[in-house]
Amino acid sequence: MTLDIRNLDACDPLRDRRALFEIPAGLTYLDGNSLGPLTIAAKARLRSAAEHEWGRGLIASWNDADWIRLPAIAGAKIARVIGAEADEVIVCDSVSVNLFKLAAALKRSTPAAQFAIDAAEFPTDIYILDGLSSLLGERLRAGRELPPGPVILVKSLVDFRTGAVADIANAEAEVRSAGGAIIWDLSHAAGVLDVRIKESGARFAVGCGYKFLNGGPGAPAFVYARRDASGLSQPISGWMGHARPFDFAGGYVPAEGAARFAAGTPPILSLCALDAALDAFDGVDPADVETKARRLGDLFLERTEGLGLRTISPQSGRRGGQVSLVHEQGYAVMQALIARGVVGDFRPPDIMRFGFSPLFLRYADVASAADALKLVLSTEEWRDQRFSMRRLVT
Amino acid sequence: MTLDIRNLDACDPLRDRRALFEIPAGLTYLDGNSLGPLTIAAKARLRSAAEHEWGRGLIASWNDADWIRLPAIAGAKIARVIGAEADEVIVCDSVSVNLFKLAAALKRSTPAAQFAIDAAEFPTDIYILDGLSSLLGERLRAGRELPPGPVILVKSLVDFRTGAVADIANAEAEVRSAGGAIIWDLSHAAGVLDVRIKESGARFAVGCGYKFLNGGPGAPAFVYARRDASGLSQPISGWMGHARPFDFAGGYVPAEGAARFAAGTPPILSLCALDAALDAFDGVDPADVETKARRLGDLFLERTEGLGLRTISPQSGRRGGQVSLVHEQGYAVMQALIARGVVGDFRPPDIMRFGFSPLFLRYADVASAADALKLVLSTEEWRDQRFSMRRLVT
């Protein structure tokens, strides 16, 4: 290992964070953009939530362990990470369901607005808008161009394929000038970029708890609704979004702020893991996170230059926490790399994604991952038949 | 303890089940209708899911630990408990969200049908239909009488206040003859009644994982869609309901059967707890469960006769797994009872609910709970000021 890599790690303001994670020995995990790793805090909290709170406290834990406020408590922690006020974020449901709620709420407040989404967006975001459009008797046309007039645009802040970062302020100005609104999907941004969501002028967003926020497999997602725009009425009006759910009153009175975007009873065990995982961001400056993510990505690109791989990721300043490299046999190459203990993932048709989670990765990890990729390509070991077998989830 | 109580426990075909649960010593837990207790299997599974599957296996566990099939695997276990085919049940989201999906899907297939629900139904069920109606520009009128013409009726199989059981076959005949459909809410029925959902003629249902199914706080819920009626198109069309979610294809192709009612990524940790908890029903005959639940309820009613309490629950044959007793100061009485280690719950304005989960309760537990209630009432210890303090969740 070269001296400058050691130096980068020694001077890293986030160097103490890795100790909070349980990274398996010998593994270089570059897939935190897909599923963040377990933290020691989440492990302990899950044990305590299951064995003490559920096991011993039973129903009383809704009060005694504050389960009832957990969606707001975890929401406030995410708010700090993305740059929102505490009551502007609520943890609930999945990204898909949350997108549905926000899109439907916006449609209700601006019936003339048309749904809009780029055909290259994350598929489930398109599916959800498509399903909602059909329900309302409309037809969704996914495409790069915005239709004329007001739109309800769903847009990822970080593109899942390339890692490219969109410009919130520009997009908001364009869409708002025509009377429309944007729902930002922060799934690949929260926990890796210095999003500053409120400062940027964004009013609505959804995001994922299990990627860079490390909340655990299928962790509950979140909704951000800016305080001055949170008076929307969302249609999946379950009791947890009610102002006083335990009054069992006849009429629906939505809770104040983002809390009205909650619906049914939240999955408390999964929520506890997320809530505990978020403590890894305690005292962390999101600007340091973003800077390190980009430096890690730059280092990886630098060290894999000349291997004949094409990157579809933009330059550092416009890139999120991932670098995407194209190889015709990307699936097999990634499998061979995984066999060498370097875990990234693959997106059809030919994209190898490498995620750079700044809290647990060291510069040295990234350098050795690049070495492994070099080896896999130079020896052509990816041609081994066992690496071409497709698995269900990739 | 009387000899006949001992005898009832000794002859109970479910007597070996209690050992599967972690019931705190000294506690008589009559609130399994609100939150079922922890099982030893769920505890072990959660540790392994968090520490081994997530912690060590990371992203590979979607394949290696079969996370991807877990909604269907747990669904098949619930199917056995409620009397459906394995592929007719899928575990996903919350009851609220699932109700929304089914109601919207049915509305799409029968646009002329009006939503209908009794004003005495569980509040969140009403809120959800209300929210969906507003989204579609209609107005929900909750009431006991069905409107003329086809309806999409949401109906609990077991009433949450009284424990009364509805007649599926009768209701289905009435609603179907007018071209409508019923969505049954099995939340207070699954795991305690011999539902025989398919045999009964019901076509659609939702239900809760955290009550009599013991899946853990806020456990994911389920959807039942009869095979010959599962071709519906539901609007929250997230990628997990897609036939091939990892193709990242542009168009939405719904999965076969009930699986199309899945939406976003499921909360795997909570889902693992539910899946493991369901194994407590392995080899259990649902008819034995129902019979015991009713006998436990009868015993409790018998032993609390003459205490001046009124029951709003029907006779044994038309009652689910709970007995509801009315007392003007029901809240304080229940708190006093809880202080004595007998846990039931309270529903406004004056209803004390006692749930009789047949897998972990003994006849002896129920007899001693009745004794405790007798004591609380005869000594009037519920008048103690500390029992009148309302807690957030009751």
Interface residues (C-beta under 8 A of the other chain):
Chain A: E22 P24 L27 Y29 D31 S34 L35 P37 L38 A42 K43 L46 R47 A50 E51 E53 W54 G55 R56 L58 I59 A60 S61 W62 N63 W67 I68 D93 S94 V95 S96 V97 F100 A104 R108 A119 P123 T124 I126 Y127 I128 D130 G131 L132 S134 L135 L136 A142 Y210 G216 P217 G218 A219 P220 A221 S233 Q234 P235 I236 S237 G238 W239 M240 H242 P245 F246 D247 F248 A249 G250 Y252 A263 G264 T265 P266 P267 I268 L269 S270 L271 A273 I338 V343 D345 R347 P348 R391 L392 V393 T394
Chain B: E22 P24 L27 Y29 D31 S34 L35 P37 L38 A42 K43 L46 R47 A50 E51 E53 W54 G55 R56 L58 I59 A60 S61 W62 N63 W67 I68 D93 S94 V95 S96 V97 F100 A104 R108 A119 P123 T124 I126 Y127 I128 D130 G131 L132 S134 L135 L136 A142 Y210 G216 P217 G218 A219 P220 A221 S233 Q234 P235 I236 S237 G238 W239 M240 H242 P245 F246 D247 F248 A249 G250 Y252 A263 G264 T265 P266 P267 I268 L269 S270 L271 A273 I338 V343 D345 R347 P348 R391 L392 V393 T394
